[in-house]
């Protein structure tokens, strides 16, 4: 766990070192089923296009597609976790 996430912030943006915070959504499923399906399908399509295209742009498309597919298969989005968003409820 990073130091920045270990302590809560006050309204003024100063860390309160007396009360550490345990992230509640740092792991586990936080992406809804519809988003998971769209991410998996969209990621597979992007990865396939990148594979056909080749070169640096193709590699970038494959990486983006892989990240989307991973999000869809695992149901976990790190950006959602950092923002406290959970669409799986």
N, C-alpha and C positions, 0 to 999 in steps of 0.2 A: 504494500500500500504506500502510495507516495505521501510525502510530508504534507503537501498542500491539502490533501483530502483527509488527513488525520485529525484536523481541528476545525471546528465550526467558525464561521465568520459572523461578526456582529453586524448590526445595521450600518456601522461606519466603515465596515470592511477590514476590521482589525480582528485577528484570530484570538479566540478565547481559549487559552491553553489549559484551562481547568476542566473543560468538558469535551473530551475527544468524541468524534462522530464515527459511527460505524456505517459505511455505505450500505444501503438496503437493496439497491438494484445493480450492484456491480457485476454480479454473475447471474446466470439463469436466463430464462426466456422473458424477453421484454418487447417482442415484436408480435403483432397480431397475425392470425392465420392468413388473411388476405394479403397482407404485406409480405409475408414469408413466401407465399406462392409467386407473387409478382417479382420479388427479388431473385428467387431461384430461376425462374424462366428468363427474366431479363438478363441476369448474370450469365446464364448459359449462352444466350444469343450473343451478348457482347463478346464473350470469350471466343465463340466460334467465328465471329466476324474478325476479331483480332488475329486469330490463327490463320485465316485465309489471307488477310491483308499483309501480314508480316512486317518487318522493319520495326523501328522504334514506336511508331504510332500503333502498330498491331500489338506490340508488347504492352503498351499502356492500356489498350482496350482489353487485353487478356487479364491484366492485373485488376482493372476495375470490375470486369465481369466476375473474376474469381472472388473478389471481396463481396460483391452483391450475392453471389451464389452461397458463399459461406454464411452471410447474414441470414439468408433464407433457410438454409439447412439447419443451422444451430438455433435460430430464433433469437439470437443475441446481437444487439447493436450497441457498440461502445459509446457512440454519440448519444444515444437515448439514455444509456446508463449514467453518463456524465451530466446530462441535463435533468435526470430524474423522471424521464418520460417512460411510460409503460402502456403500450397499446394492446398488450396481450390479455388485459383484464376483461 
